[in-house]
Amino acid sequence: MDDCLFCKIVAKQIPAKIIHEDDDTLAFEDIHPQAPTHLLVVPKKHIATLNEAAPEDAATLGHLFTTAALLARQRGFAERGWRAVANVNRDAHQLVFHVHLHVLAGRTFHWPPG
């Protein structure tokens, strides 16, 4: 997508503090962190929201979660705990319409989250 912020980050047209990259995903630090650790894990394939995800996207979406878990282990917060959040559409506060997983850690989270 020509106007998608995350597609531009994936294409390295816009700078980001990238912490992980593989064939299918890119992970980088959120510029407006909501926790001491706030990472974004995005698929390199553009999918606007989870509502648009197709059966053929299942492996890609699963890989977002396994990448998040890998980062949690690598960065040392897996055992203490972390949160993975995917917002879908405006009422859920999705600001960039490219599927992404927020990985939050470094503080105690409360329930319910909203």
N, C-alpha and C positions, 0 to 999 in steps of 0.2 A: 504494500500500500504506500503510495507516494507521500501521504500526509501523516502517516502513523509515526509517532515519536519513538516507540520501541523498535519498529522496523528500521528506523534511521540509526538507532543505537546498535542494533544487530549488524547493520551494514557499515558501522564505524564512521558514519557521516556526522554523528553527534557524540561528543565525548561522554564517557561514563567511567566510574571506577569499577572496572570489570574484575570480578574475583574468580570466575569460572567460565570456561567455554568448552563445549564439545560439539559434535556434529549436529545435535538437535536442540541444544539449549544454550542460553547465555544467562549468567547471573551477575548482578551488580548491586552496589549499595544504593539505597533509596536516598534521594536528595532532601526529603522531608521526613526524617526518621521518627517513628512513633514508639521506639524502644531503643535501648542502647545498641542493640544490633537490629538492623532492619534491612534485609536484602530482598531483591526482586529476582525471581527466576522466571524467565520467559522462553517460550518455544521460538525457534528461529522461523518457523512457519507462522504466517499471520492467520490468527483465528480471532475474530473481533470479541466475542464473548463465549462463555461456556454454552450458551443457548445455541450457538452456531457449530459447536463441535459435532463432528460426524463419527460414525463407528471406526473409520480408518484413522482417526486421531487418537484412539485409545492408547496406543503405545507412547505417543508423544506426551499426552497428558499424564500418564503414569510415570514417565521419565522426569517430569517436573518434580514429582514428589520424591522420587529416589535421589534426584540431584539435591533437593532440599535436605534430605537426611544425610547425604554425603557431606554437605557443607556444615551441617550441625556437628557431625563427628569431627571433621577437620578443624573447625573453629572452637571446639571444646565445650559446646553447650548442649550436646545431645542428652547427656545423663541428667542434667539439672532440669531441662525442659525448654520447650519452644513451641511456638504457635505457627501454623500455616493457615493463611487466609486467602481465599479467592473471592473477590467482589464481582457481582454480575449486574450490570446496568446501573443507571443513575441512582435509583433509590438505595442501592447497596453501596454507593459511593465509588463506583468504578469511574475513574477519571481518564484513563487511557484505554481505548477500546482495542486492546490486543491482550489476549488472555495472559495473565501473570499470577504468580503465587508470591504473596508476601511471606517472608520468613522473619519472625520476630522473636527476640530472645534478650536475656540480660536483665529481666525484671520479673516480678510475680504478676501474672495475669489474673483477672477476675472473671467470674461467670455470673450472669450472662454477659457477653462481650459488648452488646450494643447500647 
